[in-house]
Amino acid sequence: MNVTDVANAPVPQSVLDALKRYDTPTICNAMEIVAPERRLYGFTVRPLVCPFPDLPPIVGYARTATIRAAQTPHLQGAASRGVCLVFLQVLTANGWRSAAAAG
C-alpha cells in the first residue's frame, strides 16, 4: 500500500482530519459503544504513557514492528525507554521516516 497516493488511500483524508479532533481514550470509548464485541479485546492493564505530551495529536498510517532482543536487557524501566527513544532519534536523524511521517 502506498499511502502517499491519496487517491488510493484506504481511509479518506477527510476522515483522518476529523479524527485529529479527538484523543485516543475518546476514540476507544466510542468504539466500545459502536462495537461492544470488541470490549476488552487487546486490553492492557499497564498505563499508556505519551513520551511527548506537549505535541499535538496526529493521525495517519504507521509502520509497526516487533523488536526482540537476542539477550535479556540490562536496563529496565525509564532507562530502557530512554535508550529506545535515542535509537529512534538516531534513525530519524539519518533519514529514516515512518509511513506516517512520509505521507
C-alpha positions as CSV (number, residue, x, y, z in Angstrom):
1,M,0.0,0.0,0.0
2,N,1.4,3.4,-1.0
3,V,-0.1,5.9,1.5
4,T,1.4,8.8,-0.4
5,D,-1.1,8.1,-3.2
6,V,-4.1,9.9,-1.7
7,A,-6.5,8.6,-4.4
8,N,-5.8,5.0,-3.3
9,A,-5.6,5.5,0.4
10,P,-7.9,3.1,2.4
11,V,-9.2,5.9,4.6
12,P,-10.2,9.3,3.1
13,Q,-8.2,12.3,4.2
14,S,-11.4,13.9,5.5
15,V,-11.8,11.0,8.0
16,L,-8.2,11.3,9.1
17,D,-8.7,15.1,9.6
18,A,-11.9,14.5,11.7
19,L,-10.1,12.0,13.9
20,K,-7.4,14.6,14.8
21,R,-10.0,16.4,16.9
22,Y,-10.2,13.6,19.5
23,D,-7.7,11.9,21.8
24,T,-7.2,8.2,21.9
25,P,-9.3,7.4,25.0
26,T,-12.3,9.2,23.4
27,I,-11.9,7.1,20.2
28,C,-11.6,3.9,22.3
29,N,-14.7,4.7,24.3
30,A,-16.7,5.4,21.2
31,M,-15.5,2.1,19.7
32,E,-16.8,0.2,22.7
33,I,-20.2,1.8,22.2
34,V,-20.5,1.1,18.4
35,A,-18.7,-2.3,18.6
36,P,-19.3,-3.8,22.0
37,E,-17.9,-7.2,21.0
38,R,-14.5,-5.6,20.9
39,R,-14.6,-4.7,24.6
40,L,-11.6,-6.0,26.4
41,Y,-10.1,-7.1,23.1
42,G,-6.5,-6.1,23.2
43,F,-7.0,-4.7,26.7
44,T,-3.9,-3.7,28.6
45,V,-3.5,-3.4,32.3
46,R,-0.5,-1.1,32.0
47,P,-0.9,2.6,31.7
48,L,-0.4,4.2,28.3
49,V,2.2,6.9,28.6
50,C,2.8,9.5,25.9
51,P,6.5,10.3,25.7
52,F,5.8,13.7,24.2
53,P,2.6,15.2,25.8
54,D,3.3,18.7,24.5
55,L,2.9,17.7,20.9
56,P,-0.5,17.9,19.2
57,P,-2.4,14.8,18.1
58,I,-1.6,13.2,14.8
59,V,-3.5,10.8,12.6
60,G,-2.1,8.7,9.8
61,Y,-0.7,5.4,8.8
62,A,2.1,3.8,10.7
63,R,4.6,1.0,10.1
64,T,4.8,-1.3,13.0
65,A,7.4,-3.7,14.1
66,T,8.2,-6.1,16.9
67,I,11.6,-5.8,18.3
68,R,13.1,-8.7,20.1
69,A,16.4,-8.8,21.9
70,A,18.8,-11.7,21.5
71,Q,19.7,-11.3,25.1
72,T,17.9,-10.1,28.2
73,P,18.2,-6.3,28.5
74,H,20.4,-5.0,31.3
75,L,18.3,-1.8,31.6
76,Q,14.8,-1.6,33.0
77,G,12.0,1.0,33.1
78,A,12.9,4.6,32.3
79,A,16.5,3.8,31.4
80,S,15.4,1.2,28.8
81,R,12.8,3.6,27.3
82,G,15.4,6.3,27.1
83,V,17.7,4.1,25.1
84,C,14.8,3.2,22.8
85,L,14.0,6.9,22.2
86,V,17.6,7.7,21.5
87,F,17.6,4.8,18.9
88,L,14.6,6.3,17.2
89,Q,16.1,9.7,17.2
90,V,19.2,8.4,15.5
91,L,17.1,6.6,12.9
92,T,15.2,9.8,12.2
93,A,18.4,12.0,12.1
94,N,19.8,9.6,9.5
95,G,16.9,9.9,7.1
96,W,14.6,7.1,8.2
97,R,11.0,8.1,8.1
98,S,7.9,6.2,9.3
99,A,5.0,5.7,6.9
100,A,3.0,8.3,8.9
101,A,5.8,10.9,8.5
102,A,6.3,10.1,4.8
103,G,2.6,10.7,3.9
